[in-house]
Structure formats: structure tokens, C-alpha cells
């Protein structure tokens, strides 16, 4: 099953959702600002993405600049920051068969389909 971690207010996330809709494949939508991923779920996603936790952070968000910018954080601390402030999570994230991509640009999603 394909899963998209989606923020309906984000244009890039809506574009990613459109790619999935046009694919004709079944998928599940996770509105991650409402259904906040757990630390374990984020660790799994980060593993599927093959990146460091900090690479998944939206560093232009005010909360990042105010609370975390310039600090040396462990991977676990970065993941905790995303759980506490889910708007820090880059979007959209699309997962299929233990692989994931950040759908920026939305064409990246096609690599999973």
C-alpha cells in the first residue's frame, strides 16, 4: 500500500497528492499535522528515505529558527523536535514497499510508482 504524509495547506503536498490520484493506484493519506508520527514511525521513514534526520527538517520554519538553529543536536533530538513540532517535517513524503521519497518536485513520486 502506498502512503502519503500530506499537509492539505501546502501546495507541494497537494501536487504530490495529485500525482498519486492520477496514477490510479490505491493509497492512504496521513494528515501528519493531525496524526502526528511517533518517534519510531519517523525513524522508520528516515530509514526508508536513506537520509539523516536533519535532512527531513524544514529549516525555514519559525520554530526551527527560534528553538534549534545553530545548536548541535543528536539524531534523536532532531526526531523529538519533529514529533513535538510536526510542521518541521518536510512534505509530502510518499512511502511504498519500504522505500520513500520526498515529493519535491512531485515528479520524484513517479520513481515509486
HUCOR-V377252 format. One line per field, one symbol per residue. ss: DSSP state (h for helix, s for strand, l for the rest). phi: phi as a letter, one per 20 degrees, with the letter a starting at -180 (. if undefined). burial: + if it has 24 or more other ideal C-beta (glycine too) atoms within 12 Angstrom, else -. A space follows every 50 residues. Layout:
# HUCOR-V377252
ss=???
phi=???
burial=???
This chain:
# HUCOR-V377252
ss=lsssssllllhhhhhhhhhhhhhlllssssslllllllhhhhhhhhhhhl llhhhhsllllhhhhhhlllllllhhhhhhhhhhlhhhslllssssllss sslllhhhhhhll
phi=.ecdeccgeeffffffffgffffmefbdddeffedfffgfffffgffffm cfgffeeefefgffffdcgneedfgfffffffffcfffffbfddcblmcb cefcfffgfffee
burial=-++++++--+-++-+++-++------+-++-+----+---++--++-++- --++-+++-----+---+---------++++++-++++++++++++---+ +++--+--+--++
